[in-house]
Every structure is written in C-alpha cells, then in structure tokens.
C-alpha cells in the first residue's frame, strides 16, 4: 500500500480507513481511504504498514517533510500504547491548536473518536528556544541530540499558603552594605514568621537578626522597620547591586507573603526563593515545597535550562516554579515538572 503526498497531508486509498483509522486511530477518514499527517505517515512507513509515499521510503520521506523530531515523539507514545493525533486545525478541538500543542494524546484505550485527552504535547529539539508564554497547558517533549526524550509537564499553579502573622511596627534597623541588622528584634519576627537569620546562627535562641535586602524593602514598605531613608533607600541599594531584577524579585516576594507563603533565599539551589506554605515555628519547620526563579514576562527558555532546573528541584523533593513578572509587578506563575507518560 502506498500514499500520495498532497500539500501538507498524505492520502491513502483502498481500504485504508478500516486498516488505519478504524483499527488504530491514524489520520482522518476520507471516504474508504484516509488522510494522514506527515508524522503519521512516517510512523506507518516505519512499521512497514505503508510501502512508500510517492516512491519515498522512510528516510527520504522524513527529509522531504522535515518532521523527524515530531516523528520520534509520536513513535514513543505509540510504543507506550497511546493513540494520538496531530494538532491540526479541523482535526482536534480549536482550544488544543491555540494551546500550541503539536500532538494530542488520548488516554490508553481511547482514540480520536473519544472526547477524553490525556496530554497536549509540544515537541522541541534541545536547542530550540521556547517562549514562557507558550507554556502552562502543554507537556513539553524535548528531544535531545541522541534522540532521547524528556517530558516536562507545564501548568499554572495556585501559589498560596497558610502562614499568618501580625507584624509589629517601628523596629529599629541598620542598613549595612547589602543586608540589614536588627539589634533588638521581637523574637517572633524570626521564630514565627521566619524573617532573616540570627546573627549568632540558626540554633541561637535570640540576639540580633540580619535581613536580606528584599526582606528589608518589604518590611520597610509595610511600616515594620524604622530605617533611615525608609524603603526607597533600600530599593535604591537593591537596584545598585541587582539592577531591575531587584524590583522583580521584590514584587514576587511581596506577592508570596501576601498569599500566606514564606519565601527564603533559594541561592544554594540556583533559584531566587524557596517557599514554605505553613510556618508555625522555625523550631518545627518542615521542608520547603517550591523553588522559584523570577524571570521577565517575555522570557524564552532553552530546554537545557528547563531540564537543569527541574532535575535539581526534583532531586531535593521540590517543585520548580517560575514567576514571570512584568515591570508593573503583574505575575504569571508557571510550574514545570518531569513526568513519564
């Protein structure tokens, strides 16, 4: 059985509908025949279910249609027991094409004649740039240079916690280079709300408390600190050492605190923050749940970068979140984690 390349599809006549669509979910019916996307035709060539397309074998067909990366992902899902469809206009729901998916994967046992969808998959090579705005409702399938595939699920998480603390006001503070010291802080500022670190070390029961610049700026704006020059002095210091990145980090820090989360530095994990959802006391502190990187809203990821972040977060039993932040402080949240379909 042979196919004919007709623009962006492959047409196969005869009893192709029964052989390919009705039995295995390939393509879309075309009378007794079937219309295939190039990636589907490539898989049928690979399986020897098609002899050729316009005389082309698999190698020549992949070269002619430039679909080798999508073919590798399509083939992998088929080998895992899934039926799937290319996300072509008119073949799948319009929302799936708008989501930026290349492939729509159905739950095992289902096919294109059913309504249920397991994954919406976007396929990229390891060197392709991926805009953050295109993620959040798809699984990103990254094909590396050795044709290994990494699946990264992307979503828009709700970043909320349950830490509640009534802030005091008028605490004396000294700004020293890129941090602040509170020489006589209320004990609960650290023990209950987990601001800063004890100057004498984490195990100390009291004494001076040192705050980061972003903690200082937030608390100064909230009226908690009595600081020479006020919050703007701290913000200017932050901009001097970090540039506009400081404003983005401060906006994210303030949002996390307002939603009941406790953000702390994520430096040792290569992130901006790590977050705790429910802090009752530092003495009984659990593990942080998220690592957070703060990025411009228009940021474009390299797949290698995403893989590194997600692998590190998973290795320390956390989820990876990205705060995509405009200059006006609006934040879109993106969570990414590795999955095995």
Order of alpha helices (4+ residues) and beta strands (2+ residues): beta-beta-beta-beta-alpha-beta-alpha-alpha-beta-alpha-beta-beta-beta-beta-beta-beta-beta-beta-alpha-beta-beta-alpha-beta-alpha-alpha-beta-beta-beta-beta-alpha-beta-beta
